[in-house]
Amino acid sequence: MASYALVRSANFLLVVASIYFSPSSGVSQDVLATICGQTQNQETCEKTLQSDPRTISADPPILSLISLELTMKQVDMNFNAFSQFRDNTSDLALKIAFESCVTLYQNMKDILRADYKLSQQGKYDRITDLGQLTTLAYNCENGIPSSISPTAGITEDMLLIAQTAVYTNSYVAGS
């Protein structure tokens, strides 16, 4: 009889331990819909966040880091693209415009590095400058003297991912 009670107690402890020590179930689809419903393109926002496999098991603080990392990747890609555009054009006006974009994207990198540190420290309410990314991306695109800009697609990607980061971090700060 004592061994039965011991086995039962052990099973109880295993169940309790599995509840407390199991990995997070992650952010729900409802949370993603709440965050992404505020952006210009909910579907793109959700796909962007779900493109990182950690989202499945992420809690809101980890989701903040994921959104910032994804935004950093886009900024790095755009920075590199504008650097190549600058280096590969002989048109002086375009070269100047692309150089301006390189500078603007460097500013975005600086903003994101600072915000990433704040997120790591759990200071989500101090992450208030992500909206500047949108302004900087627009400034870049609007400064390119071309009626049909070859950069419209990457600028649109930047705007959508910046919105994703803004609303993700706003959600995390409020939760």
Helices and strands as residue ranges (DSSP letters): H 2-21, H 29-36, H 42-50, G 53-57, H 60-87, H 92-120, G 124-126, H 131-142, H 152-174
